[in-house]
Amino acid sequence: MAKEVLPDLSDLVVLITGAGRGLGRSAALHLARCGAVSWVSPISTAPARRTRPQRSKRRAAKPTAFTCDVAGQKCSRPWPPSFAKRRGRIDAVINNAAFLKYEPVESVTEETVDKMLGAGFKSAIWGSQALVRHVRPDVGGSIINLSSPVIVRGYPTTLVYSAIKSAVTSLTRTLAAELGPRKIRVNAVAPGSVPTPGAIGINDAAEYERRAKNDSAAPARARKRQ
């Protein structure tokens, strides 16, 4: 088995939303193993303290956990300044938070739409604001938004989720144009179907297998269209 080589990210200070579980938690743990100092928050008031790095030969950093409702702008105001003051700045933000609920169009409620918009879209704006306020202007920084393959392929019952991820992708392009001259990179990643705790129960094993096949076949279909 090949030896795992971890990059040295000991100078990196990262803010991650939705890091109590799933992809956000995995990102926080990996960054910590690489030595990065991270500030992590779950989607709401659920505890984030279980987000702790595993042991590695390099001394792992310890994520700073806190709780708040990431959908509210006030969440981005008191905590980032205190974190940035201790660390000197914020270098990168991973806007990962999302609330998942798949249902047919006739079942969608205003409450569901508001909750999904808050966690999945508004939080990306507030996270980006936090970086802009606390990044070192002479060095710059990075914003990473979590998108999804649903923005290019229609999946039944994902109406609200697909619309939000499309909005996040548009937000990414807009922020890249606006913040690029300020040395801030803005990118979106679309990891595809991952059986995280938040997604388990929404998709069964057969649906994950079907989507995985679609995800892997997409590049080939794209090449044929070119």
C-alpha positions as CSV (number, residue, x, y, z in Angstrom):
1,M,0.0,0.0,0.0
2,A,1.3,3.4,-1.0
3,K,2.3,5.7,1.8
4,E,-0.1,8.6,2.2
5,V,1.5,11.9,1.7
6,L,-0.2,14.9,3.3
7,P,0.4,18.5,2.1
8,D,1.6,20.9,4.7
9,L,-1.2,23.4,5.3
10,S,-0.1,24.6,8.7
11,D,-0.3,28.2,7.6
12,L,-3.9,27.9,6.4
13,V,-6.9,29.2,8.4
14,V,-10.2,27.9,7.1
15,L,-13.9,28.5,7.9
16,I,-16.2,25.5,7.1
17,T,-20.0,25.6,7.3
18,G,-22.1,22.5,7.8
19,A,-19.1,20.7,9.3
20,G,-20.9,18.7,11.9
21,R,-21.2,15.6,9.7
22,G,-20.9,14.4,6.1
23,L,-18.7,16.1,3.5
24,G,-18.1,19.2,5.7
25,R,-16.8,17.0,8.6
26,S,-14.6,15.0,6.3
27,A,-13.1,18.2,4.9
28,A,-12.5,19.6,8.4
29,L,-10.8,16.4,9.5
30,H,-8.6,16.1,6.5
31,L,-7.5,19.8,6.7
32,A,-6.7,19.3,10.4
33,R,-4.5,16.3,9.6
34,C,-2.7,18.5,7.1
35,G,-2.1,21.1,9.9
36,A,-4.7,23.7,8.9
37,V,-6.5,25.6,11.6
38,S,-10.3,25.4,10.9
39,W,-13.3,27.1,12.3
40,V,-16.3,24.7,11.9
41,S,-20.0,25.1,12.3
42,P,-22.9,22.7,11.7
43,I,-26.0,23.8,9.9
44,S,-27.9,24.9,13.1
45,T,-27.4,24.3,16.8
46,A,-26.4,20.7,16.7
47,P,-23.1,20.0,18.3
48,A,-19.9,20.3,16.2
49,R,-17.5,19.0,18.9
50,R,-17.4,15.5,17.3
51,T,-15.5,17.0,14.4
52,R,-12.0,16.1,15.7
53,P,-8.9,15.1,13.7
54,Q,-7.6,11.5,13.7
55,R,-4.1,10.9,14.7
56,S,-1.3,11.4,12.1
57,K,2.5,11.6,12.2
58,R,2.2,15.4,11.7
59,R,0.7,17.1,14.7
60,A,-2.9,17.7,13.7
61,A,-4.6,21.0,14.3
62,K,-7.7,21.2,16.5
63,P,-10.8,22.6,14.8
64,T,-12.6,25.4,16.6
65,A,-16.2,24.3,16.9
66,F,-19.2,26.6,17.4
67,T,-22.9,26.5,16.8
68,C,-25.3,28.9,15.1
69,D,-28.0,29.1,12.4
70,V,-25.9,29.6,9.3
71,A,-28.9,30.8,7.4
72,G,-28.9,34.1,9.4
73,Q,-26.5,36.9,8.5
74,K,-25.9,37.6,12.2
75,C,-24.2,34.2,12.4
76,S,-21.4,35.6,10.2
77,R,-20.8,38.6,12.3
78,P,-19.9,37.8,16.0
79,W,-17.9,34.6,15.4
80,P,-15.6,35.2,12.5
81,P,-14.2,38.4,13.9
82,S,-13.2,36.7,17.2
83,F,-11.8,33.7,15.3
84,A,-9.9,35.9,12.9
85,K,-8.6,38.0,15.7
86,R,-7.0,35.0,17.4
87,R,-5.6,33.6,14.1
88,G,-4.8,36.9,12.4
89,R,-7.1,36.4,9.4
90,I,-9.2,33.9,7.5
91,D,-7.6,32.4,4.4
92,A,-10.3,30.2,2.9
93,V,-14.0,29.5,3.3
94,I,-15.8,26.2,2.4
95,N,-19.5,26.9,1.9
96,N,-20.7,23.4,2.5
97,A,-23.9,23.8,4.5
98,A,-27.1,22.4,3.0
99,F,-30.5,21.0,4.1
100,L,-31.8,18.1,2.0
101,K,-35.4,17.3,1.3
102,Y,-36.5,15.6,-1.9
103,E,-40.3,15.5,-2.6
104,P,-42.6,15.8,-5.6
105,V,-43.5,19.4,-6.7
106,E,-47.0,19.2,-5.3
107,S,-45.7,18.5,-1.8
108,V,-43.2,21.4,-1.6
109,T,-44.1,23.8,1.2
110,E,-43.0,27.4,1.8
111,E,-41.4,26.3,5.1
112,T,-39.2,23.7,3.2
113,V,-38.2,26.2,0.6
114,D,-37.2,28.8,3.2
115,K,-35.2,26.3,5.2
116,M,-33.4,24.9,2.1
117,L,-32.7,28.4,0.8
118,G,-31.3,29.5,4.1
119,A,-29.0,26.6,4.7
120,G,-27.9,26.0,1.1
121,F,-27.8,29.5,-0.5
122,K,-27.9,32.3,2.0
123,S,-25.2,30.7,4.1
124,A,-22.9,30.8,1.1
125,I,-23.3,34.6,0.9
126,W,-22.7,35.1,4.6
127,G,-19.6,32.7,4.5
128,S,-18.2,34.7,1.5
129,Q,-18.8,37.9,3.4
130,A,-16.8,36.6,6.3
131,L,-13.8,35.8,4.1
132,V,-13.9,39.2,2.4
133,R,-14.0,41.0,5.8
134,H,-11.1,39.0,7.3
135,V,-8.8,38.0,4.4
136,R,-5.3,39.5,4.2
137,P,-5.6,41.9,1.2
138,D,-2.0,41.5,0.3
139,V,-2.2,37.7,0.2
140,G,-5.8,37.0,-0.9
141,G,-7.8,33.9,-0.2
142,S,-10.1,31.3,-1.6
143,I,-13.9,30.5,-1.5
144,I,-15.1,27.0,-2.3
145,N,-18.8,26.5,-2.8
146,L,-20.4,23.0,-2.9
147,S,-22.5,22.6,-6.1
148,S,-23.9,19.4,-7.6
149,P,-24.3,17.5,-10.9
150,V,-28.1,18.1,-10.6
151,I,-27.5,21.6,-12.1
152,V,-27.0,19.9,-15.6
153,R,-29.2,16.8,-15.2
154,G,-32.8,16.7,-14.0
155,Y,-33.6,14.3,-11.2
156,P,-37.2,13.8,-10.1
157,T,-38.2,15.2,-6.7
158,T,-35.1,17.5,-6.4
159,L,-36.8,20.7,-7.6
160,V,-35.8,23.0,-4.7
161,Y,-32.3,21.4,-4.2
162,S,-31.5,21.6,-7.9
163,A,-32.6,25.3,-8.1
164,I,-30.4,26.1,-5.1
165,K,-27.4,24.4,-6.4
166,S,-27.9,26.2,-9.7
167,A,-28.0,29.5,-7.8
168,V,-24.8,28.6,-5.9
169,T,-23.1,27.9,-9.2
170,S,-24.2,31.3,-10.6
171,L,-23.1,32.9,-7.3
172,T,-19.7,31.3,-7.8
173,R,-19.2,32.8,-11.3
174,T,-20.3,36.3,-10.1
175,L,-18.1,36.3,-7.0
176,A,-15.1,35.1,-9.1
177,A,-15.6,38.1,-11.5
178,E,-16.0,40.5,-8.6
179,L,-13.4,39.2,-6.2
180,G,-10.7,38.0,-8.6
181,P,-9.1,41.5,-8.8
182,R,-8.8,41.4,-5.0
183,K,-6.8,38.2,-5.1
184,I,-9.7,36.0,-4.0
185,R,-10.3,32.8,-6.0
186,V,-13.8,31.5,-6.1
187,N,-14.6,27.9,-7.3
188,A,-17.4,25.4,-7.1
189,V,-17.0,21.6,-6.8
190,A,-19.8,19.1,-7.6
191,P,-18.9,15.8,-5.8
192,G,-21.9,13.9,-7.1
193,S,-24.0,11.4,-5.1
194,V,-22.4,10.6,-1.7
195,P,-24.2,8.5,0.9
196,T,-23.6,11.0,3.8
197,P,-25.7,10.9,6.9
198,G,-27.8,13.8,5.6
199,A,-28.6,11.9,2.4
200,I,-29.2,8.5,3.8
201,G,-32.9,7.9,3.9
202,I,-33.5,10.2,0.9
203,N,-32.0,7.8,-1.6
204,D,-31.9,4.0,-1.3
205,A,-29.0,1.9,-2.5
206,A,-30.5,1.3,-5.9
207,E,-30.9,5.1,-6.5
208,Y,-27.3,5.7,-5.4
209,E,-26.1,3.1,-7.9
210,R,-28.2,4.6,-10.7
211,R,-26.9,8.1,-10.0
212,A,-23.3,6.9,-9.7
213,K,-23.6,5.4,-13.2
214,N,-25.0,8.6,-14.5
215,D,-22.2,10.6,-12.9
216,S,-19.5,8.4,-14.4
217,A,-21.1,8.4,-17.8
218,A,-21.5,12.2,-18.0
219,P,-17.9,13.0,-19.2
220,A,-18.3,10.5,-22.0
221,R,-21.6,12.1,-23.1
222,A,-20.0,15.5,-22.9
223,R,-17.1,14.5,-25.2
224,K,-19.5,13.1,-27.8
225,R,-21.4,16.4,-27.9
226,Q,-18.2,18.4,-28.5
